[in-house]
Amino acid sequence: MAPPVSSTTISRFLSSRRIQPADVTALATWGVAAGTAAFYLVQPFDFIKKTFFEKPEPEA
């Protein structure tokens, strides 16, 4: 069984970690993937078509 990890060890690891360009790239890639998946699951195409592409009917 592994010995318990102290909070100082965890804080030392987290404070020594710096953000690398690969981290930013990975975050952006996962963000685009999550956004695309959410858009695919919701599919608000009727709302987008009615809001942006159809002209409103003139009121009498």
Phi and psi in radians as a Rosetta constraint file:
Dihedral C 1 N 2 CA 2 C 2 CIRCULARHARMONIC -1.344 0.35
Dihedral N 2 CA 2 C 2 N 3 CIRCULARHARMONIC 2.547 0.35
Dihedral C 2 N 3 CA 3 C 3 CIRCULARHARMONIC -1.216 0.35
Dihedral N 3 CA 3 C 3 N 4 CIRCULARHARMONIC 2.654 0.35
Dihedral C 3 N 4 CA 4 C 4 CIRCULARHARMONIC -1.131 0.35
Dihedral N 4 CA 4 C 4 N 5 CIRCULARHARMONIC 2.504 0.35
Dihedral C 4 N 5 CA 5 C 5 CIRCULARHARMONIC -1.564 0.35
Dihedral N 5 CA 5 C 5 N 6 CIRCULARHARMONIC 2.262 0.35
Dihedral C 5 N 6 CA 6 C 6 CIRCULARHARMONIC -1.393 0.35
Dihedral N 6 CA 6 C 6 N 7 CIRCULARHARMONIC 2.769 0.35
Dihedral C 6 N 7 CA 7 C 7 CIRCULARHARMONIC -1.208 0.35
Dihedral N 7 CA 7 C 7 N 8 CIRCULARHARMONIC -0.441 0.35
Dihedral C 7 N 8 CA 8 C 8 CIRCULARHARMONIC -1.209 0.35
Dihedral N 8 CA 8 C 8 N 9 CIRCULARHARMONIC -0.606 0.35
Dihedral C 8 N 9 CA 9 C 9 CIRCULARHARMONIC -1.145 0.35
Dihedral N 9 CA 9 C 9 N 10 CIRCULARHARMONIC -0.756 0.35
Dihedral C 9 N 10 CA 10 C 10 CIRCULARHARMONIC -1.154 0.35
Dihedral N 10 CA 10 C 10 N 11 CIRCULARHARMONIC -0.780 0.35
Dihedral C 10 N 11 CA 11 C 11 CIRCULARHARMONIC -1.166 0.35
Dihedral N 11 CA 11 C 11 N 12 CIRCULARHARMONIC -0.602 0.35
Dihedral C 11 N 12 CA 12 C 12 CIRCULARHARMONIC -1.157 0.35
Dihedral N 12 CA 12 C 12 N 13 CIRCULARHARMONIC -0.699 0.35
Dihedral C 12 N 13 CA 13 C 13 CIRCULARHARMONIC -1.147 0.35
Dihedral N 13 CA 13 C 13 N 14 CIRCULARHARMONIC -0.772 0.35
Dihedral C 13 N 14 CA 14 C 14 CIRCULARHARMONIC -1.215 0.35
Dihedral N 14 CA 14 C 14 N 15 CIRCULARHARMONIC -0.610 0.35
Dihedral C 14 N 15 CA 15 C 15 CIRCULARHARMONIC -1.315 0.35
Dihedral N 15 CA 15 C 15 N 16 CIRCULARHARMONIC -0.446 0.35
Dihedral C 15 N 16 CA 16 C 16 CIRCULARHARMONIC -1.479 0.35
Dihedral N 16 CA 16 C 16 N 17 CIRCULARHARMONIC -0.197 0.35
Dihedral C 16 N 17 CA 17 C 17 CIRCULARHARMONIC -1.422 0.35
Dihedral N 17 CA 17 C 17 N 18 CIRCULARHARMONIC 2.281 0.35
Dihedral C 17 N 18 CA 18 C 18 CIRCULARHARMONIC -1.973 0.35
Dihedral N 18 CA 18 C 18 N 19 CIRCULARHARMONIC 2.684 0.35
Dihedral C 18 N 19 CA 19 C 19 CIRCULARHARMONIC -1.350 0.35
Dihedral N 19 CA 19 C 19 N 20 CIRCULARHARMONIC 2.172 0.35
Dihedral C 19 N 20 CA 20 C 20 CIRCULARHARMONIC -1.761 0.35
Dihedral N 20 CA 20 C 20 N 21 CIRCULARHARMONIC 2.752 0.35
Dihedral C 20 N 21 CA 21 C 21 CIRCULARHARMONIC -1.015 0.35
Dihedral N 21 CA 21 C 21 N 22 CIRCULARHARMONIC -0.564 0.35
Dihedral C 21 N 22 CA 22 C 22 CIRCULARHARMONIC -1.166 0.35
Dihedral N 22 CA 22 C 22 N 23 CIRCULARHARMONIC -0.563 0.35
Dihedral C 22 N 23 CA 23 C 23 CIRCULARHARMONIC -1.151 0.35
Dihedral N 23 CA 23 C 23 N 24 CIRCULARHARMONIC -0.727 0.35
Dihedral C 23 N 24 CA 24 C 24 CIRCULARHARMONIC -1.162 0.35
Dihedral N 24 CA 24 C 24 N 25 CIRCULARHARMONIC -0.728 0.35
Dihedral C 24 N 25 CA 25 C 25 CIRCULARHARMONIC -1.101 0.35
Dihedral N 25 CA 25 C 25 N 26 CIRCULARHARMONIC -0.763 0.35
Dihedral C 25 N 26 CA 26 C 26 CIRCULARHARMONIC -1.124 0.35
Dihedral N 26 CA 26 C 26 N 27 CIRCULARHARMONIC -0.716 0.35
Dihedral C 26 N 27 CA 27 C 27 CIRCULARHARMONIC -1.093 0.35
Dihedral N 27 CA 27 C 27 N 28 CIRCULARHARMONIC -0.764 0.35
Dihedral C 27 N 28 CA 28 C 28 CIRCULARHARMONIC -1.130 0.35
Dihedral N 28 CA 28 C 28 N 29 CIRCULARHARMONIC -0.719 0.35
Dihedral C 28 N 29 CA 29 C 29 CIRCULARHARMONIC -1.123 0.35
Dihedral N 29 CA 29 C 29 N 30 CIRCULARHARMONIC -0.805 0.35
Dihedral C 29 N 30 CA 30 C 30 CIRCULARHARMONIC -1.160 0.35
Dihedral N 30 CA 30 C 30 N 31 CIRCULARHARMONIC -0.579 0.35
Dihedral C 30 N 31 CA 31 C 31 CIRCULARHARMONIC -1.139 0.35
Dihedral N 31 CA 31 C 31 N 32 CIRCULARHARMONIC -0.759 0.35
Dihedral C 31 N 32 CA 32 C 32 CIRCULARHARMONIC -1.139 0.35
Dihedral N 32 CA 32 C 32 N 33 CIRCULARHARMONIC -0.733 0.35
Dihedral C 32 N 33 CA 33 C 33 CIRCULARHARMONIC -1.103 0.35
Dihedral N 33 CA 33 C 33 N 34 CIRCULARHARMONIC -0.746 0.35
Dihedral C 33 N 34 CA 34 C 34 CIRCULARHARMONIC -1.181 0.35
Dihedral N 34 CA 34 C 34 N 35 CIRCULARHARMONIC -0.717 0.35
Dihedral C 34 N 35 CA 35 C 35 CIRCULARHARMONIC -1.116 0.35
Dihedral N 35 CA 35 C 35 N 36 CIRCULARHARMONIC -0.734 0.35
Dihedral C 35 N 36 CA 36 C 36 CIRCULARHARMONIC -1.131 0.35
Dihedral N 36 CA 36 C 36 N 37 CIRCULARHARMONIC -0.732 0.35
Dihedral C 36 N 37 CA 37 C 37 CIRCULARHARMONIC -1.124 0.35
Dihedral N 37 CA 37 C 37 N 38 CIRCULARHARMONIC -0.731 0.35
Dihedral C 37 N 38 CA 38 C 38 CIRCULARHARMONIC -1.135 0.35
Dihedral N 38 CA 38 C 38 N 39 CIRCULARHARMONIC -0.741 0.35
Dihedral C 38 N 39 CA 39 C 39 CIRCULARHARMONIC -1.100 0.35
Dihedral N 39 CA 39 C 39 N 40 CIRCULARHARMONIC -0.689 0.35
Dihedral C 39 N 40 CA 40 C 40 CIRCULARHARMONIC -1.155 0.35
Dihedral N 40 CA 40 C 40 N 41 CIRCULARHARMONIC -0.692 0.35
Dihedral C 40 N 41 CA 41 C 41 CIRCULARHARMONIC -1.237 0.35
Dihedral N 41 CA 41 C 41 N 42 CIRCULARHARMONIC -0.636 0.35
Dihedral C 41 N 42 CA 42 C 42 CIRCULARHARMONIC -1.453 0.35
Dihedral N 42 CA 42 C 42 N 43 CIRCULARHARMONIC -0.767 0.35
Dihedral C 42 N 43 CA 43 C 43 CIRCULARHARMONIC 0.897 0.35
Dihedral N 43 CA 43 C 43 N 44 CIRCULARHARMONIC 1.192 0.35
Dihedral C 43 N 44 CA 44 C 44 CIRCULARHARMONIC -1.513 0.35
Dihedral N 44 CA 44 C 44 N 45 CIRCULARHARMONIC 0.765 0.35
Dihedral C 44 N 45 CA 45 C 45 CIRCULARHARMONIC -1.183 0.35
Dihedral N 45 CA 45 C 45 N 46 CIRCULARHARMONIC -0.637 0.35
Dihedral C 45 N 46 CA 46 C 46 CIRCULARHARMONIC -1.128 0.35
Dihedral N 46 CA 46 C 46 N 47 CIRCULARHARMONIC -0.742 0.35
Dihedral C 46 N 47 CA 47 C 47 CIRCULARHARMONIC -1.093 0.35
Dihedral N 47 CA 47 C 47 N 48 CIRCULARHARMONIC -0.769 0.35
Dihedral C 47 N 48 CA 48 C 48 CIRCULARHARMONIC -1.135 0.35
Dihedral N 48 CA 48 C 48 N 49 CIRCULARHARMONIC -0.739 0.35
Dihedral C 48 N 49 CA 49 C 49 CIRCULARHARMONIC -1.122 0.35
Dihedral N 49 CA 49 C 49 N 50 CIRCULARHARMONIC -0.772 0.35
Dihedral C 49 N 50 CA 50 C 50 CIRCULARHARMONIC -1.189 0.35
Dihedral N 50 CA 50 C 50 N 51 CIRCULARHARMONIC -0.626 0.35
Dihedral C 50 N 51 CA 51 C 51 CIRCULARHARMONIC -1.340 0.35
Dihedral N 51 CA 51 C 51 N 52 CIRCULARHARMONIC -0.748 0.35
Dihedral C 51 N 52 CA 52 C 52 CIRCULARHARMONIC -1.864 0.35
Dihedral N 52 CA 52 C 52 N 53 CIRCULARHARMONIC -0.448 0.35
Dihedral C 52 N 53 CA 53 C 53 CIRCULARHARMONIC -1.951 0.35
Dihedral N 53 CA 53 C 53 N 54 CIRCULARHARMONIC -0.427 0.35
Dihedral C 53 N 54 CA 54 C 54 CIRCULARHARMONIC -1.615 0.35
Dihedral N 54 CA 54 C 54 N 55 CIRCULARHARMONIC 2.454 0.35
Dihedral C 54 N 55 CA 55 C 55 CIRCULARHARMONIC -1.422 0.35
Dihedral N 55 CA 55 C 55 N 56 CIRCULARHARMONIC 2.422 0.35
Dihedral C 55 N 56 CA 56 C 56 CIRCULARHARMONIC -1.222 0.35
Dihedral N 56 CA 56 C 56 N 57 CIRCULARHARMONIC 2.574 0.35
Dihedral C 56 N 57 CA 57 C 57 CIRCULARHARMONIC -1.267 0.35
Dihedral N 57 CA 57 C 57 N 58 CIRCULARHARMONIC 2.373 0.35
Dihedral C 57 N 58 CA 58 C 58 CIRCULARHARMONIC -1.187 0.35
Dihedral N 58 CA 58 C 58 N 59 CIRCULARHARMONIC 2.420 0.35
Dihedral C 58 N 59 CA 59 C 59 CIRCULARHARMONIC -1.483 0.35
Dihedral N 59 CA 59 C 59 N 60 CIRCULARHARMONIC 2.526 0.35
